[in-house]
Amino acid sequence: MAFPGLEYMITSCVLFLRELPKTSWAKIVKVAKMARKLAQDDPRKVFHSFKVGLAIVLVSIFYNFRPSFYGFGDNTTWAVITVVVVMEFSVGATLGKGLNRMLATLLAGSLGVATHRVATLCGEKGQIVLISLSIFVAAGTVTFMRFFPEMKARYDYGMLIFILTFSLVSVTGYGENELLEEACERLLTIIFGSILAITICICICPVWIGKDLHNLVSSNIEKLAQFFQGFGDDYFDDSKNNTVVVVDKSFLQGYKSVLNSKTTEENMANLARWEPCHGNFKFGHPWKQYLKIGALTRACAYKIEALNVYTNSEQTTPNELRIKIQESCRNVSSECGKALKESSLSVRNMIMSTGPNPHVANAKNAAESLKFILRTNPWEGADLLQITQAAGVASLLIDVVGSIEKICQAIDELASLAKFKKIETTEPTQLLHRGMVQPIPRDDGSDHVITMAE
Amino acid sequence: MAFPGLEYMITSCVLFLRELPKTSWAKIVKVAKMARKLAQDDPRKVFHSFKVGLAIVLVSIFYNFRPSFYGFGDNTTWAVITVVVVMEFSVGATLGKGLNRMLATLLAGSLGVATHRVATLCGEKGQIVLISLSIFVAAGTVTFMRFFPEMKARYDYGMLIFILTFSLVSVTGYGENELLEEACERLLTIIFGSILAITICICICPVWIGKDLHNLVSSNIEKLAQFFQGFGDDYFDDSKNNTVVVVDKSFLQGYKSVLNSKTTEENMANLARWEPCHGNFKFGHPWKQYLKIGALTRACAYKIEALNVYTNSEQTTPNELRIKIQESCRNVSSECGKALKESSLSVRNMIMSTGPNPHVANAKNAAESLKFILRTNPWEGADLLQITQAAGVASLLIDVVGSIEKICQAIDELASLAKFKKIETTEPTQLLHRGMVQPIPRDDGSDHVITMAE
């Protein structure tokens, strides 16, 4: 060959091009799989993408026909900007941003026009100084106000738009009449864009963040319920038969996501307040109560984390010692699970329970029974280090009952505040008293024991 | 009087006006107090407000002199918009937004101009259809991409600006040459605005979010240290002398803020990655390691929450029983506190410790000693229900030592990854062996005890 350099270059290029499809194909497949998973997990995200595309196409068509609309000049671009920026995944967020944008534009626009008018009275140099000063003061003050937690939660976007609009209007070099016209046009296009975004967001497959919060709180309680329903079997069975059986224990780990739910819940509650009534959620729905339930759920999840510390600790209580508290512990745990399950269902279906949760009473009885067993000193003479695990588990289970009761009470409060439907149950849930031992303390401090027949 | 109605109106007005100053004054005072507290807690917020005001005034002055700049037409408004929107509290956030905005504008602008050029070849009707279709596809796809967690963390703002710019450029009705000029002008003003915002943010009292994250992680560890340093006195002393002494125990509650720190830390780490090297933070500082330390700190905080469950439980262990494990428990707790305190100081001052933390070794010894005491069954014959509290506390304290060791190891990793300074200590911290009991298990399972002389 006459050109070995050229040959080398060609070989390299061919090699690179031959490898390129492989590597890029692998990447494309990875991204496609991720996208598919995302779409399968929440198909509303796909609908939202369609909605955003549709909204922008609609506003762009409006833009193309703008000469036939009176009063919208070149400012039609502001309608496009507004639609893109205001359109959010949930109705609450879109409404919050839209209303914030419209109100802030109106306020800042009027103030800006007034400032401009005053400034024109001060001569050319005075005008620049006065306008610069007013922009500095307004932008500085509003920026500082954005740090106020209460303002930030609801009006952060509005305050940003206030600074933006005030600066733009004050700074503009138009004459007075032109300025007023311009400001009005811009306000109208922004109102148009906001209303278009809000309408599409509400009318096509709306995502109500209030409903999401409702479902999140209910599913968090359900995760705790799953833990308690599985905990008894997990703690008392796995060491019994040492055969290695691969069991899916992911339901025991579900509570972990509850530990870090605070920020999400607070954001959702803030956005939910913007939403109008929808479905079973009336105007003035008690969103704050969800935060209260969320906090109690988290407190309970911390206790579960502590239970897990014990079950995973090095010092395990031998099975023959553990078995002595098995029945009461299983009872407490499963009744706590049932109480939470029932409460989570009552939240999910928005049904008010007719009386106090019977499983809470059962759990309390089981806890009393557990306390009684502990008082009889079932592990007399055993190595204290060995029994600390079981004693810790028992003591935490006794303590957990109080948390569960608080959660159930908070849910009852929610039910009455939000006026959940009342449904009469024909079959009352039976109180648990099979083999229960219920101590009734006498005045002298000793215990009088009632043993119920099976 | 001739007009009793008028008299009534006047009286009402006078009353209203007399009350008005009082009520509004009360509100003003409340807001002023809140603002003062906010400013005192973090004066950087006041500086930030000044900076925003200054940046907008500077850009407005630039706007006023725009005729003398070549190439910036009416598009100068985009510089104002950019400054207002890009300027954030921290350097990381401002840089992230500014770079996102510039890159996204460049990309979307080029793509928009190209689309526009292709569309003009398809006739008037074909143009509208093709442009609408491309806007729909681009906006929909990018909106969906915003749901990818990794993309959202770093490029969320950029993707929003991409949709915005692409829609604006494609939709515009300009001729071809005009469009290119317009797009270039807009890009230049946006670059100008971003650079102005970034420059002011970095040059005047910069707020480095990386440093904030560093301090947050270190202060969170310190909060845990304070808890452990105070826990021994709190648990073993308050029932001893029943005199009511009002003691400030807020330091025992400091750990509560650590429980919910996950979201904050993750956001801060995401923003910190945008920051250039500053102070002791070099380029490529291991921000991910802070998240690891944060997760371990939270895991330890959950255990503290469990300890608090015990100390606040109804079933308290009587003092005469509690006293038997007092010394070892106090030792474990205080050594854990010291280990954490030392680690938090090493993070805060960016100093690498020369060897393994001696307090961790002490805490381990104290835990072994506590285990030994538990094995000797100090509460022989006592009511098990009464001793569960103390047993639970002891068992958790033993378990906590492992968490502390993990935290200290993660900090050592950070120190070597981030190349902290090495400082040779002249006085090595003495190992704790005063009155310690160290069991060495023999092969037959029984314990051989070495008692050290005081």
Interface residues (C-beta under 8 A of the other chain):
Chain A: M34 A35 L38 K45 V46 H48 S49 F50 V52 G53 L54 I56 V57 S60 I61 Y63 N64 T77 V80 I81 V84 V85 I128 I131 S132 I135 F136 V137 A139 G140 T141 T143 F144 F147 F148 L160 I163 L164 S167 L168 S170 V171 T172 G173 L259 N260 K262 T263 T264 Y302 K303 E305 A306 V309 Y310 S313 Q315 K371 L374 R375 T376 N377 P378 W379 D383 L384 L385 I387 T388 Q389 A391 G392 A394 S395 L396 I398 D399
Chain B: M34 A35 L38 K45 V46 H48 S49 F50 V52 G53 L54 I56 V57 S60 I61 Y63 N64 T77 V80 I81 V84 V85 I128 I131 S132 I135 F136 V137 A139 G140 T141 T143 F144 F147 F148 L160 I163 L164 S167 L168 S170 V171 T172 G173 L259 N260 K262 T263 T264 R298 Y302 K303 E305 A306 V309 Y310 S313 Q315 K371 L374 R375 T376 N377 P378 W379 D383 L384 L385 I387 T388 Q389 A391 G392 A394 S395 L396 I398 D399
